[in-house]
Amino acid sequence: MELVIVIVLFLLGLVGLVVGGELLVQGASKIAGSFGISPLVIGLTVVAFGTSAPEMAVSIQAGLAGKSDIALANVVGSNIFNVLFILGICALILPLVVSRQLVRREVPIMILVSVLLYLLARDGALTAPDGALLFAGIIGYTVWSVVASRRANAAVPPESQEPVTIDTLRGREPRWWIAAAAVLLIAGVAGWLGWFQPVAAAVMVIGSLVFLLGRALRRDELALQLGFILVGLGTLVQGADWLIDAATTIAARLGVPDVIIGLTIVAAGTSLPEVATSIIATIRKERDIAIGNVVGSNIFNILSILGLSALVTPGGLTVNPVILEVDLPIMIAVAVACLPVFFNGFSIARWDGALFLGSYIAYTVFLILAATRDPAIETFRNAVLLVAPLLVATLVWMTIQGVRRQRAAAAQ
């Protein structure tokens, strides 16, 4: 019976992360759009950052709980999952067209911050100064993106720019009166009884009151969106708390290290908003946003999430040697692999998607074999060592072909 409760809490945590992330994205993207920020930059910043909110909630909570392995593994695992799994699935659904801006600016930034994280982690810890450096990076990146976007779109009326989001919520619909009142009641009672974290309950109550005030005023759109943001943040905090407690209990029962749980179950679970956003964007043929969401999320995960986690965790985050020697290099390799794949015709073909997805399956199998100490891991490792040079040669060939196409197009 106790295991059933743990599983239910784990699933409730995932639901809380997805719902909270969507509420946060809805409110933030509306506010950003009202300030004249272009849809592409909203996708790279507000939507990407909003869909990474579950990772932030989990990593900060894990850091404060003294579980550095989950905090760091969640980000590293999510970055690997975002590129290999999400882009792989999206490319299989529909070949993706890549923006030249992404190839020339955002992907190199993603590679640079991945290498920076590895260099900072080599001493076995992410300290407060390391966190401050990373967080300063996300502030600079966001300000730079927003200022450049506003300059480029100065002549375009903000009303004509549609915010990019998983467009499922509507602040003006009457049923949200009932939903806001229900959140107010549930959060108040659960917080008073001690079922919710006090901070999460307080933020949800305040958000519900702000939302109801905005509805009462009828014209106060800012209050409506602030209500979405606050309720979303509270839901994220509570969902992260349930998820971490349940994941830790499951890991202890199965005898699996926290780092493996963080790299797989927690990383995939906290990436569900990115999965939903990118797949829906692909189906709607907003393929630029599908890729921008992934790349922007990966940049945010490293700079903001790990930066804040290292800052708020007493003594900083301890870096597990396994992550440093295996998973961080894999994360860097995945980021570097994006460049030749994206550069080859500025698109991701279906066979590229199959390659990405197959690589993620192989990575997951390796983690499972390593965690269970299965003898088959040696055979698997030898097979990977045999296939890896072929993959590298393929990426090099794709890069050469991409350069040739660019030169031919420039000559015409």
C-alpha positions as a Markdown table, in Angstrom:
| # | Residue | x | y | z |
|---|---|---|---|---|
| 1 | Met | 0.0 | 0.0 | 0.0 |
| 2 | Glu | 2.9 | 2.4 | 0.8 |
| 3 | Leu | 4.4 | 1.8 | -2.6 |
| 4 | Val | 1.0 | 2.6 | -4.3 |
| 5 | Ile | 0.9 | 5.9 | -2.4 |
| 6 | Val | 4.5 | 6.7 | -3.5 |
| 7 | Ile | 3.6 | 6.0 | -7.1 |
| 8 | Val | 0.5 | 8.1 | -6.9 |
| 9 | Leu | 2.5 | 11.0 | -5.4 |
| 10 | Phe | 5.1 | 10.6 | -8.2 |
| 11 | Leu | 2.3 | 10.9 | -10.8 |
| 12 | Leu | 0.7 | 13.8 | -9.0 |
| 13 | Gly | 4.1 | 15.5 | -9.0 |
| 14 | Leu | 4.4 | 15.1 | -12.7 |
| 15 | Val | 0.9 | 16.4 | -13.3 |
| 16 | Gly | 1.7 | 19.4 | -11.0 |
| 17 | Leu | 4.9 | 20.1 | -13.0 |
| 18 | Val | 3.1 | 20.0 | -16.4 |
| 19 | Val | 0.1 | 22.1 | -15.3 |
| 20 | Gly | 2.3 | 24.6 | -13.4 |
| 21 | Gly | 4.7 | 25.0 | -16.3 |
| 22 | Glu | 1.8 | 25.6 | -18.7 |
| 23 | Leu | 0.2 | 28.2 | -16.5 |
| 24 | Leu | 3.5 | 29.9 | -16.2 |
| 25 | Val | 4.1 | 29.9 | -19.9 |
| 26 | Gln | 0.6 | 31.2 | -20.6 |
| 27 | Gly | 1.0 | 34.2 | -18.3 |
| 28 | Ala | 4.6 | 35.0 | -19.2 |
| 29 | Ser | 4.2 | 34.8 | -22.9 |
| 30 | Lys | 1.1 | 37.1 | -22.9 |
| 31 | Ile | 3.0 | 39.7 | -20.9 |
| 32 | Ala | 6.1 | 39.4 | -23.0 |
| 33 | Gly | 4.0 | 39.7 | -26.2 |
| 34 | Ser | 2.4 | 42.9 | -24.9 |
| 35 | Phe | 5.9 | 44.5 | -24.7 |
| 36 | Gly | 6.6 | 43.9 | -28.4 |
| 37 | Ile | 8.9 | 40.9 | -28.2 |
| 38 | Ser | 8.9 | 38.7 | -31.3 |
| 39 | Pro | 7.4 | 35.2 | -31.3 |
| 40 | Leu | 10.7 | 33.6 | -32.1 |
| 41 | Val | 12.4 | 35.3 | -29.2 |
| 42 | Ile | 9.4 | 34.4 | -26.9 |
| 43 | Gly | 9.9 | 30.8 | -28.0 |
| 44 | Leu | 13.7 | 31.0 | -27.2 |
| 45 | Thr | 13.3 | 32.8 | -23.9 |
| 46 | Val | 9.8 | 33.0 | -22.2 |
| 47 | Val | 8.4 | 29.7 | -23.5 |
| 48 | Ala | 11.7 | 27.8 | -23.3 |
| 49 | Phe | 12.3 | 29.2 | -19.8 |
| 50 | Gly | 8.7 | 28.5 | -18.8 |
| 51 | Thr | 8.8 | 24.9 | -19.9 |
| 52 | Ser | 12.1 | 24.5 | -18.0 |
| 53 | Ala | 10.4 | 25.6 | -14.8 |
| 54 | Pro | 9.8 | 22.0 | -13.7 |
| 55 | Glu | 13.5 | 21.3 | -13.9 |
| 56 | Met | 14.2 | 24.5 | -11.9 |
| 57 | Ala | 11.7 | 23.6 | -9.2 |
| 58 | Val | 13.1 | 20.0 | -8.9 |
| 59 | Ser | 16.8 | 21.0 | -8.9 |
| 60 | Ile | 16.4 | 23.8 | -6.4 |
| 61 | Gln | 14.3 | 21.6 | -4.1 |
| 62 | Ala | 16.8 | 18.8 | -4.5 |
| 63 | Gly | 19.7 | 21.0 | -3.7 |
| 64 | Leu | 18.1 | 22.4 | -0.6 |
| 65 | Ala | 17.3 | 18.8 | 0.5 |
| 66 | Gly | 20.9 | 17.9 | 0.2 |
| 67 | Lys | 20.4 | 15.7 | -2.9 |
| 68 | Ser | 23.0 | 17.2 | -5.3 |
| 69 | Asp | 23.0 | 14.1 | -7.5 |
| 70 | Ile | 19.3 | 14.6 | -8.4 |
| 71 | Ala | 19.8 | 18.4 | -8.8 |
| 72 | Leu | 22.6 | 18.0 | -11.3 |
| 73 | Ala | 21.5 | 14.8 | -13.0 |
| 74 | Asn | 18.1 | 16.3 | -13.6 |
| 75 | Val | 19.6 | 19.1 | -15.7 |
| 76 | Val | 22.2 | 17.0 | -17.6 |
| 77 | Gly | 19.6 | 14.2 | -18.3 |
| 78 | Ser | 17.0 | 16.8 | -19.4 |
| 79 | Asn | 19.4 | 18.4 | -21.9 |
| 80 | Ile | 20.3 | 15.0 | -23.4 |
| 81 | Phe | 16.6 | 14.1 | -23.5 |
| 82 | Asn | 15.6 | 17.4 | -25.1 |
| 83 | Val | 17.8 | 17.0 | -28.1 |
| 84 | Leu | 17.8 | 13.3 | -28.7 |
| 85 | Phe | 14.3 | 12.3 | -27.7 |
| 86 | Ile | 12.2 | 15.5 | -28.4 |
| 87 | Leu | 13.9 | 16.6 | -31.6 |
| 88 | Gly | 14.0 | 12.9 | -32.7 |
| 89 | Ile | 10.3 | 12.5 | -32.2 |
| 90 | Cys | 9.4 | 15.8 | -33.8 |
| 91 | Ala | 11.6 | 15.1 | -36.9 |
| 92 | Leu | 9.9 | 11.7 | -37.3 |
| 93 | Ile | 6.5 | 13.4 | -37.2 |
| 94 | Leu | 7.5 | 16.1 | -39.7 |
| 95 | Pro | 11.0 | 17.1 | -41.1 |
| 96 | Leu | 12.0 | 20.3 | -39.2 |
| 97 | Val | 13.2 | 23.5 | -40.9 |
| 98 | Val | 15.9 | 25.2 | -38.8 |
| 99 | Ser | 16.3 | 29.0 | -38.5 |
| 100 | Arg | 19.7 | 30.4 | -39.6 |
| 101 | Gln | 19.7 | 32.4 | -36.4 |
| 102 | Leu | 19.5 | 29.2 | -34.3 |
| 103 | Val | 22.5 | 27.7 | -36.2 |
| 104 | Arg | 24.6 | 30.8 | -36.1 |
| 105 | Arg | 23.9 | 32.1 | -32.6 |
| 106 | Glu | 21.8 | 29.9 | -30.3 |
| 107 | Val | 23.4 | 26.5 | -31.0 |
| 108 | Pro | 27.0 | 27.8 | -30.5 |
| 109 | Ile | 25.8 | 29.4 | -27.3 |
| 110 | Met | 24.4 | 26.0 | -26.2 |
| 111 | Ile | 27.7 | 24.3 | -26.9 |
| 112 | Leu | 29.7 | 27.0 | -25.1 |
| 113 | Val | 27.6 | 26.9 | -21.9 |
| 114 | Ser | 27.8 | 23.1 | -21.9 |
| 115 | Val | 31.6 | 23.3 | -22.1 |
| 116 | Leu | 31.6 | 26.0 | -19.4 |
| 117 | Leu | 29.6 | 23.7 | -17.1 |
| 118 | Tyr | 32.1 | 20.9 | -17.6 |
| 119 | Leu | 35.0 | 23.2 | -16.8 |
| 120 | Leu | 33.3 | 24.5 | -13.6 |
| 121 | Ala | 32.4 | 21.0 | -12.5 |
| 122 | Arg | 35.9 | 19.5 | -12.9 |
| 123 | Asp | 36.9 | 20.4 | -9.3 |
| 124 | Gly | 34.0 | 18.2 | -8.0 |
| 125 | Ala | 31.6 | 21.0 | -7.0 |
| 126 | Leu | 29.5 | 23.8 | -8.3 |
| 127 | Thr | 30.1 | 26.5 | -5.7 |
| 128 | Ala | 28.3 | 29.8 | -5.1 |
| 129 | Pro | 30.8 | 31.8 | -7.3 |
| 130 | Asp | 30.2 | 29.2 | -10.1 |
| 131 | Gly | 26.5 | 29.7 | -9.7 |
| 132 | Ala | 26.8 | 33.5 | -9.8 |
| 133 | Leu | 28.8 | 33.2 | -13.0 |
| 134 | Leu | 26.2 | 30.9 | -14.6 |
| 135 | Phe | 23.2 | 33.0 | -13.5 |
| 136 | Ala | 24.9 | 36.2 | -14.7 |
| 137 | Gly | 25.1 | 34.5 | -18.1 |
| 138 | Ile | 21.4 | 33.9 | -18.4 |
| 139 | Ile | 20.7 | 37.5 | -17.4 |
| 140 | Gly | 23.0 | 38.7 | -20.1 |
| 141 | Tyr | 21.6 | 36.3 | -22.7 |
| 142 | Thr | 18.0 | 37.2 | -22.0 |
| 143 | Val | 18.6 | 41.0 | -22.0 |
| 144 | Trp | 20.6 | 40.7 | -25.2 |
| 145 | Ser | 17.8 | 38.6 | -26.9 |
| 146 | Val | 15.0 | 40.9 | -25.8 |
| 147 | Val | 16.8 | 44.2 | -26.8 |
| 148 | Ala | 17.8 | 42.7 | -30.2 |
| 149 | Ser | 14.2 | 41.6 | -30.8 |
| 150 | Arg | 12.6 | 44.9 | -29.8 |
| 151 | Arg | 15.0 | 46.7 | -32.1 |
| 152 | Ala | 14.3 | 44.4 | -35.0 |
| 153 | Asn | 10.5 | 44.6 | -34.5 |
| 154 | Ala | 10.2 | 48.3 | -33.5 |
| 155 | Ala | 8.1 | 49.0 | -36.6 |
| 156 | Val | 5.7 | 46.1 | -35.9 |
| 157 | Pro | 2.7 | 46.8 | -33.6 |
| 158 | Pro | 2.8 | 44.6 | -30.5 |
| 159 | Glu | -0.9 | 43.7 | -31.1 |
| 160 | Ser | 0.0 | 41.9 | -34.4 |
| 161 | Gln | 2.6 | 39.7 | -32.7 |
| 162 | Glu | 1.0 | 36.5 | -31.5 |
| 163 | Pro | 2.6 | 35.0 | -28.4 |
| 164 | Val | 3.9 | 31.5 | -28.7 |
| 165 | Thr | 2.5 | 29.0 | -26.2 |
| 166 | Ile | 0.7 | 25.7 | -25.9 |
| 167 | Asp | -2.5 | 27.8 | -26.5 |
| 168 | Thr | -4.8 | 25.8 | -24.2 |
| 169 | Leu | -5.8 | 28.3 | -21.6 |
| 170 | Arg | -8.0 | 31.3 | -21.8 |
| 171 | Gly | -8.2 | 33.8 | -19.0 |
| 172 | Arg | -11.4 | 35.3 | -20.3 |
| 173 | Glu | -13.4 | 32.1 | -20.2 |
| 174 | Pro | -16.1 | 32.0 | -17.4 |
| 175 | Arg | -15.1 | 28.5 | -16.1 |
| 176 | Trp | -11.8 | 30.0 | -14.8 |
| 177 | Trp | -13.8 | 31.7 | -12.1 |
| 178 | Ile | -14.6 | 28.3 | -10.8 |
| 179 | Ala | -11.1 | 27.0 | -11.3 |
| 180 | Ala | -9.5 | 29.9 | -9.4 |
| 181 | Ala | -12.0 | 29.6 | -6.5 |
| 182 | Ala | -11.2 | 25.9 | -6.4 |
| 183 | Val | -7.5 | 26.5 | -6.3 |
| 184 | Leu | -8.0 | 29.1 | -3.6 |
| 185 | Leu | -10.0 | 26.6 | -1.4 |
| 186 | Ile | -7.8 | 23.6 | -2.0 |
| 187 | Ala | -4.5 | 25.5 | -1.5 |
| 188 | Gly | -5.8 | 27.2 | 1.7 |
| 189 | Val | -7.1 | 24.0 | 3.3 |
| 190 | Ala | -4.2 | 21.8 | 2.2 |
| 191 | Gly | -1.7 | 24.4 | 3.4 |
| 192 | Trp | -3.5 | 24.8 | 6.8 |
| 193 | Leu | -3.6 | 21.0 | 7.2 |
| 194 | Gly | 0.1 | 20.7 | 6.3 |
| 195 | Trp | -0.5 | 18.6 | 3.1 |
| 196 | Phe | 1.1 | 21.3 | 0.9 |
| 197 | Gln | 4.4 | 23.1 | 1.4 |
| 198 | Pro | 3.6 | 26.5 | 3.1 |
| 199 | Val | 5.4 | 28.5 | 0.4 |
| 200 | Ala | 3.6 | 26.6 | -2.4 |
| 201 | Ala | 0.2 | 27.0 | -0.7 |
| 202 | Ala | 0.8 | 30.7 | 0.0 |
| 203 | Val | 1.8 | 31.5 | -3.6 |
| 204 | Met | -1.2 | 29.6 | -5.0 |
| 205 | Val | -3.6 | 31.4 | -2.7 |
| 206 | Ile | -2.1 | 34.8 | -3.7 |
| 207 | Gly | -2.2 | 33.9 | -7.4 |
| 208 | Ser | -5.9 | 32.8 | -7.1 |
| 209 | Leu | -6.8 | 36.1 | -5.4 |
| 210 | Val | -4.9 | 38.1 | -8.0 |
| 211 | Phe | -6.7 | 36.2 | -10.8 |
| 212 | Leu | -10.1 | 36.7 | -9.2 |
| 213 | Leu | -9.4 | 40.4 | -8.8 |
| 214 | Gly | -8.4 | 40.7 | -12.4 |
| 215 | Arg | -11.7 | 39.0 | -13.4 |
| 216 | Ala | -13.6 | 41.3 | -11.2 |
| 217 | Leu | -12.1 | 44.3 | -12.8 |
| 218 | Arg | -12.8 | 42.7 | -16.2 |
| 219 | Arg | -10.2 | 44.8 | -18.1 |
| 220 | Asp | -7.1 | 44.1 | -16.1 |
| 221 | Glu | -5.3 | 41.6 | -18.4 |
| 222 | Leu | -2.1 | 42.1 | -16.4 |
| 223 | Ala | -3.7 | 40.8 | -13.2 |
| 224 | Leu | -5.1 | 37.8 | -15.0 |
| 225 | Gln | -1.7 | 36.8 | -16.4 |
| 226 | Leu | 0.0 | 37.5 | -13.0 |
| 227 | Gly | -2.5 | 35.1 | -11.5 |
| 228 | Phe | -1.6 | 32.4 | -14.0 |
| 229 | Ile | 2.1 | 32.9 | -13.2 |
| 230 | Leu | 1.7 | 32.8 | -9.4 |
| 231 | Val | -0.6 | 29.7 | -9.4 |
| 232 | Gly | 1.8 | 28.1 | -11.9 |
| 233 | Leu | 4.8 | 28.7 | -9.6 |
| 234 | Gly | 3.0 | 27.4 | -6.6 |
| 235 | Thr | 1.9 | 24.3 | -8.5 |
| 236 | Leu | 5.5 | 23.8 | -9.7 |
| 237 | Val | 6.9 | 23.9 | -6.2 |
| 238 | Gln | 4.4 | 21.5 | -4.8 |
| 239 | Gly | 4.8 | 19.1 | -7.8 |
| 240 | Ala | 8.5 | 19.2 | -7.4 |
| 241 | Asp | 8.3 | 18.3 | -3.7 |
| 242 | Trp | 6.1 | 15.3 | -4.4 |
| 243 | Leu | 8.2 | 14.2 | -7.3 |
| 244 | Ile | 11.5 | 14.3 | -5.4 |
| 245 | Asp | 10.2 | 12.5 | -2.3 |
| 246 | Ala | 8.6 | 9.8 | -4.5 |
| 247 | Ala | 11.7 | 9.4 | -6.8 |
| 248 | Thr | 14.0 | 9.1 | -3.8 |
| 249 | Thr | 11.7 | 6.5 | -2.2 |
| 250 | Ile | 11.5 | 4.5 | -5.4 |
| 251 | Ala | 15.3 | 4.6 | -5.8 |
| 252 | Ala | 15.9 | 3.4 | -2.3 |
| 253 | Arg | 13.4 | 0.5 | -2.7 |
| 254 | Leu | 15.0 | -0.6 | -6.0 |
| 255 | Gly | 18.5 | -0.1 | -4.9 |
| 256 | Val | 19.2 | 2.3 | -7.8 |
| 257 | Pro | 21.4 | 5.3 | -7.1 |
| 258 | Asp | 19.8 | 8.8 | -7.1 |
| 259 | Val | 22.0 | 9.9 | -10.0 |
| 260 | Ile | 20.4 | 7.2 | -12.3 |
| 261 | Ile | 16.9 | 8.2 | -11.2 |
| 262 | Gly | 17.7 | 11.8 | -11.9 |
| 263 | Leu | 19.2 | 11.1 | -15.3 |
| 264 | Thr | 16.2 | 9.0 | -16.5 |
| 265 | Ile | 12.8 | 9.2 | -14.7 |
| 266 | Val | 13.1 | 12.7 | -13.2 |
| 267 | Ala | 14.8 | 14.2 | -16.3 |
| 268 | Ala | 12.2 | 12.7 | -18.6 |
| 269 | Gly | 9.3 | 13.7 | -16.3 |
| 270 | Thr | 10.4 | 17.3 | -15.9 |
| 271 | Ser | 10.8 | 17.6 | -19.7 |
| 272 | Leu | 7.2 | 16.8 | -20.4 |
| 273 | Pro | 6.3 | 20.5 | -21.0 |
| 274 | Glu | 9.1 | 20.7 | -23.6 |
| 275 | Val | 7.7 | 17.4 | -25.2 |
| 276 | Ala | 4.2 | 18.9 | -25.4 |
| 277 | Thr | 5.3 | 22.3 | -26.7 |
| 278 | Ser | 7.6 | 21.0 | -29.4 |
| 279 | Ile | 5.3 | 18.3 | -30.6 |
| 280 | Ile | 2.3 | 20.6 | -30.8 |
| 281 | Ala | 4.5 | 23.3 | -32.5 |
| 282 | Thr | 5.6 | 20.6 | -35.1 |
| 283 | Ile | 2.1 | 19.5 | -35.8 |
| 284 | Arg | 1.1 | 23.1 | -36.3 |
| 285 | Lys | 4.1 | 23.5 | -38.6 |
| 286 | Glu | 5.7 | 26.1 | -36.3 |
| 287 | Arg | 8.9 | 24.1 | -36.7 |
| 288 | Asp | 11.2 | 27.0 | -35.8 |
| 289 | Ile | 9.6 | 27.2 | -32.4 |
| 290 | Ala | 9.8 | 23.4 | -31.9 |
| 291 | Ile | 13.6 | 23.6 | -32.2 |
| 292 | Gly | 14.0 | 27.0 | -30.5 |
| 293 | Asn | 12.1 | 25.7 | -27.4 |
| 294 | Val | 14.6 | 22.8 | -27.1 |
| 295 | Val | 17.7 | 24.9 | -27.6 |
| 296 | Gly | 16.5 | 27.7 | -25.4 |
| 297 | Ser | 15.6 | 25.3 | -22.7 |
| 298 | Asn | 19.0 | 23.7 | -22.7 |
| 299 | Ile | 20.7 | 27.1 | -22.4 |
| 300 | Phe | 18.3 | 28.0 | -19.5 |
| 301 | Asn | 18.8 | 24.7 | -17.7 |
| 302 | Ile | 22.5 | 25.2 | -17.4 |
| 303 | Leu | 22.8 | 28.9 | -16.8 |
| 304 | Ser | 19.7 | 29.6 | -14.7 |
| 305 | Ile | 18.7 | 26.3 | -13.0 |
| 306 | Leu | 22.2 | 25.1 | -12.0 |
| 307 | Gly | 23.2 | 28.7 | -11.4 |
| 308 | Leu | 20.4 | 29.3 | -8.9 |
| 309 | Ser | 20.7 | 25.8 | -7.4 |
| 310 | Ala | 24.4 | 26.3 | -6.7 |
| 311 | Leu | 23.7 | 29.8 | -5.2 |
| 312 | Val | 20.9 | 28.7 | -2.8 |
| 313 | Thr | 22.3 | 25.3 | -1.8 |
| 314 | Pro | 24.5 | 25.6 | 1.3 |
| 315 | Gly | 28.1 | 24.7 | 0.3 |
| 316 | Gly | 27.0 | 24.4 | -3.4 |
| 317 | Leu | 26.3 | 21.3 | -5.4 |
| 318 | Thr | 28.5 | 18.3 | -5.2 |
| 319 | Val | 29.4 | 16.8 | -8.6 |
| 320 | Asn | 29.1 | 13.0 | -8.9 |
| 321 | Pro | 32.3 | 11.5 | -10.6 |
| 322 | Val | 30.0 | 9.4 | -12.9 |
| 323 | Ile | 28.3 | 12.6 | -14.2 |
| 324 | Leu | 31.6 | 14.3 | -14.7 |
| 325 | Glu | 33.2 | 11.4 | -16.5 |
| 326 | Val | 30.3 | 10.1 | -18.5 |
| 327 | Asp | 27.1 | 12.1 | -18.7 |
| 328 | Leu | 28.6 | 15.7 | -19.0 |
| 329 | Pro | 30.8 | 14.6 | -22.0 |
| 330 | Ile | 27.7 | 13.0 | -23.5 |
| 331 | Met | 25.7 | 16.2 | -23.0 |
| 332 | Ile | 28.5 | 18.2 | -24.7 |
| 333 | Ala | 28.7 | 15.7 | -27.6 |
| 334 | Val | 25.0 | 15.9 | -28.1 |
| 335 | Ala | 25.1 | 19.7 | -28.2 |
| 336 | Val | 28.0 | 19.6 | -30.7 |
| 337 | Ala | 26.2 | 17.1 | -32.9 |
| 338 | Cys | 23.4 | 19.6 | -33.4 |
| 339 | Leu | 25.6 | 21.9 | -35.4 |
| 340 | Pro | 26.4 | 19.6 | -38.4 |
| 341 | Val | 22.8 | 18.2 | -38.3 |
| 342 | Phe | 21.2 | 21.6 | -38.3 |
| 343 | Phe | 23.7 | 23.1 | -40.7 |
| 344 | Asn | 23.1 | 20.4 | -43.3 |
| 345 | Gly | 20.5 | 22.2 | -45.4 |
| 346 | Phe | 19.1 | 24.0 | -42.3 |
| 347 | Ser | 16.8 | 21.1 | -41.6 |
| 348 | Ile | 16.4 | 18.0 | -39.6 |
| 349 | Ala | 15.3 | 15.1 | -41.8 |
| 350 | Arg | 13.4 | 12.0 | -40.6 |
| 351 | Trp | 16.5 | 9.9 | -40.7 |
| 352 | Asp | 18.3 | 12.5 | -38.5 |
| 353 | Gly | 15.3 | 12.1 | -36.1 |
| 354 | Ala | 15.7 | 8.3 | -36.2 |
| 355 | Leu | 19.4 | 8.7 | -35.4 |
| 356 | Phe | 18.7 | 11.0 | -32.5 |
| 357 | Leu | 16.0 | 8.8 | -31.0 |
| 358 | Gly | 18.1 | 5.6 | -31.5 |
| 359 | Ser | 21.0 | 7.3 | -29.7 |
| 360 | Tyr | 18.7 | 8.2 | -26.7 |
| 361 | Ile | 17.5 | 4.6 | -26.5 |
| 362 | Ala | 21.1 | 3.4 | -26.5 |
| 363 | Tyr | 22.0 | 5.9 | -23.8 |
| 364 | Thr | 19.1 | 4.8 | -21.6 |
| 365 | Val | 20.0 | 1.1 | -22.1 |
| 366 | Phe | 23.6 | 1.9 | -21.0 |
| 367 | Leu | 22.3 | 3.6 | -17.8 |
| 368 | Ile | 20.1 | 0.7 | -16.9 |
| 369 | Leu | 22.9 | -1.9 | -17.5 |
| 370 | Ala | 25.3 | 0.2 | -15.5 |
| 371 | Ala | 22.8 | 0.6 | -12.6 |
| 372 | Thr | 22.0 | -3.1 | -12.5 |
| 373 | Arg | 25.7 | -4.1 | -13.0 |
| 374 | Asp | 24.5 | -6.4 | -15.8 |
| 375 | Pro | 27.4 | -8.4 | -17.4 |
| 376 | Ala | 26.0 | -7.4 | -20.8 |
| 377 | Ile | 27.3 | -3.9 | -20.3 |
| 378 | Glu | 30.8 | -4.9 | -21.6 |
| 379 | Thr | 29.3 | -6.2 | -24.9 |
| 380 | Phe | 27.2 | -3.1 | -25.1 |
| 381 | Arg | 30.2 | -0.8 | -24.5 |
| 382 | Asn | 32.2 | -2.6 | -27.3 |
| 383 | Ala | 29.3 | -2.2 | -29.7 |
| 384 | Val | 29.1 | 1.5 | -28.9 |
| 385 | Leu | 32.9 | 1.9 | -29.4 |
| 386 | Leu | 32.4 | 0.2 | -32.8 |
| 387 | Val | 29.5 | 2.4 | -33.9 |
| 388 | Ala | 30.7 | 5.7 | -32.5 |
| 389 | Pro | 33.4 | 6.3 | -35.2 |
| 390 | Leu | 30.8 | 5.7 | -37.9 |
| 391 | Leu | 28.5 | 8.3 | -36.3 |
| 392 | Val | 31.4 | 10.8 | -36.1 |
| 393 | Ala | 32.3 | 10.2 | -39.7 |
| 394 | Thr | 28.7 | 10.7 | -40.7 |
| 395 | Leu | 28.5 | 14.0 | -38.9 |
| 396 | Val | 31.8 | 15.2 | -40.5 |
| 397 | Trp | 30.4 | 14.2 | -43.9 |
| 398 | Met | 27.2 | 16.1 | -43.2 |
| 399 | Thr | 29.2 | 19.2 | -42.3 |
| 400 | Ile | 31.2 | 19.1 | -45.5 |
| 401 | Gln | 28.0 | 18.6 | -47.5 |
| 402 | Gly | 26.4 | 21.6 | -45.8 |
| 403 | Val | 29.4 | 23.8 | -46.5 |
| 404 | Arg | 29.3 | 22.8 | -50.2 |
| 405 | Arg | 25.6 | 23.6 | -50.4 |
| 406 | Gln | 26.2 | 27.0 | -48.8 |
| 407 | Arg | 29.0 | 27.8 | -51.2 |
| 408 | Ala | 26.9 | 26.7 | -54.2 |
| 409 | Ala | 24.0 | 28.8 | -53.1 |
| 410 | Ala | 26.3 | 31.8 | -52.6 |
| 411 | Ala | 27.8 | 31.4 | -56.1 |
| 412 | Gln | 24.4 | 31.5 | -57.8 |
